[in-house]
Amino acid sequence: MAQRKKKPSGHQLQAIAQAHYKNEFMRKLKIISVRCCGKEFYDLLPPEELNFIYASRCHPFKIVPADGHLVADKVLSSIKELLLPMLKTKKLTLSKYGTELSLEDYFTVGLTLQNYSKMIIDKDFRNVDRIKSISNDFGYDEEIFDAGVIQLQGLLSTLGCWESIIGGYTYWIDYTLKLIETHGTGIQNVLEIYSHKPESIRIKINGTFRPVVKLGCGFSETGLEWITLQSSLLKINNATFHPPLNVYFQSHTLKRMAERIDCIPVPLAHINAIASFRDARVFYDNYRNMLIEYRILDCKAGYFRVDVVDGVAVVRTFLFLTQSGTPEGQLLWKNTGLQKLDTKYLVMDKLSSFMFSDVGDNNRIRKILQDSGCQGLLDLYAIINTNGVRHSNHSISSMMLDYLGISDHHFPEDLNDLTGCDNFSEPEKVNAENARTG
């Protein structure tokens, strides 16, 4: 009777995995050494040197919370799930050597080879002189390491921002190399996750104290950065002597942005909000209310309404591009007669109505939007719908045209000459309180 095979123990499985990893590491080492250090380099190395290279290798990335920084398990797992595949696929070009490596292969195998190449000068074994002559000074090519770090930091900064939420924790990730002193040998690639909970203060607005939270973001290369607005940009008196203003968000703003930017992930909406404040474009409405342009992928999609209160910039609310409190909303009224309740009825105050419909494909609606300054929505529509995400059964263009009374057969060249619309009388002015509450 055949005996049942005994399952390998945990130690045996670990040993098998380590053997597989070493074989794969040495295979990649040979390929990279041929490309960067000469065809004979690897074959001239004696077994003891190959063992030394492996023992002193750069280990795969280890992702850990930084000492003293709170990182939720969910955030740690998310960063690992997103980042590790990116490191395998993102390529670092070594143009001088006519090759490219994934970031993971460079920071493990490639960097190991560079470190060893620097040690050869002090080595004494057979063929060492020949190896020195063909190594191409690969070990001293610091431009490769610098380029790799820059590309890595870009990924880390993006991922840190992705995990950060305005009003919640801000995260950033730092890269470092650490010598392994216990439980192994070699050098460890370490990614440390830092976190910070922005301060919340209370600001008196319209006679009522309201909580607001400081706006900041974190970057791999520079750490935590607080977002500020230059006083000269805001046309503050004596701006030359006035320090930059810190930016604080009301929770009301975040609610309105979530309602109106309703078809992209919240982290992406927040990343674009931060980017919009870092490169602020300031406008003023007819009531001298300060508006800061909100862009998604550099396409204008709305405005943040900002007040200067007690020496800080308070973000009061968010307005979608077509709403009555924006310059584009005013143009839309002048061109079509659509007022606040009309745009709400037509669901024109939400991004999804433009991105997941046929609006961008309808020439009549395109002309209305273009003449009303809403080209940004059309540009964003083109970007998003490159991947075919539009819902074919979601059409508001016919609904809009019927509401405006525009015939399918008679479309005026000049939108100011639209006929069939009864509501072209000047709308009641929106009072300052309504404008503030969005």
C-alpha positions, 0 to 999 in steps of 0.5 A: 500500500502506497504511503502518504507523502508527508507534507513539508514543514514550515521550515522546509517551505521557507528553505525552498522559498529562500533557494528559489529567491537566491536562484532568481537573484543570481539569474538577474545579477548575471543579466544586469552585470553583462549589460552594465559591466561587460560580458565576462564580468559575472563568469570571472567571479569565483564562487566565494565572491558570488556568495559574498555578493548575495550575503551583502545584497540589498533586500526587497523593500520593507514598508513600515510605520515610522517610529512614533507615527500612527498608521492604521492597519488598513492604510498600511495594507493599502499602501503595500497592495498598491505600491509593491506591484508598481515597483515591479512594473515601473521602469528605470532607463539606464540609457548609458548602458542601453537597458532598463530595469524595474525599480524593484530590480534596480534597488535590489539587484542593480544597487547590489552590483553597484555597491560590489563594483566599488569594493573591487578596488580592494579585492585580491583574487584571481582575475580581479584585474581583468574584472576591474578593467571591464567594469565600465565604472558602473559602481561609481555612476551616481546618476543612476541612483539619483534618477532611481530615487527621484522616480521612486519618490514620485511614486511615494509622494503620489501614494502618500497623497492618495491615502491622505484625506483633507480633514483626516490624517496626512501621510507621506513615505520616506525612503532610506537604506539601512544596514541589517545588523541582526537576523541577517546580513546586507542592506535593507531598502526601507519605506517608512510611513509618516502621519500627521493629524492636522490641527483644528481651530474654531473661527468666528464666521457670521457671528458663530464659531465654526471648526476648521481644519488646516490644509497640508500634504506630505511629500517623500522628499520634503515631508509635511508641507502646509498649504499657504496663499500669498497675500499679494495673490489675494490683493490684501492691503500692505501685501508686501509686509503681510505673511502668507496665509495658512489655509483652513477647510470647513467641513461644509466645503468637503460635503459640498465637494463630495456632492458635486464632484460625485463620480471620481474617487474621494482621494483623487478629488482631494489630491486635485483640491490640494494641487489647486491651492498649491498653484492657486488661480484667484478670481472675484465674483460680482460681490467681491467674494474670493474664488479659487479655481478647482481643477481636475487633471488641469481641467477647470471644474469649479471653485472654492469660495474663500474668506480671509478671517482672523489672518487665515484663509478659510475655505467656506464652500465648493461651487461646481462650474455651472452653478450661479455663484461662478463666472461661468454660471453667470455666463450660462444664465446670460446665454440660456436663461438657466437659473439656480433651480433650473440647473439643479432640476437638470442635474447640471450641478454635478460632475457625473451629469457631464462625465457619464452622459452624452453631453460631450458628444452633442454639438448643441450642448458643446456650443452652449458650454463653450460659449459659457466658459465651461470648456474645462468640463468638455476637456475632462469629458474627453479624458475620462471617456477615453476609456469608454466609461460613459453610460450610453443610457444616461442622456441629459442633452435632449432633456436640456434642449427640450427644457430650453425650447431649442428645436433639433432643426433650428439651432441658433449660431448666436446663443444670445438669440435663443428663442422659445425661452421665457425666463430671460428676465434678470434673476434675483441677485443672490445675497451674500449669505446664500453665496457663502453657504453654496 
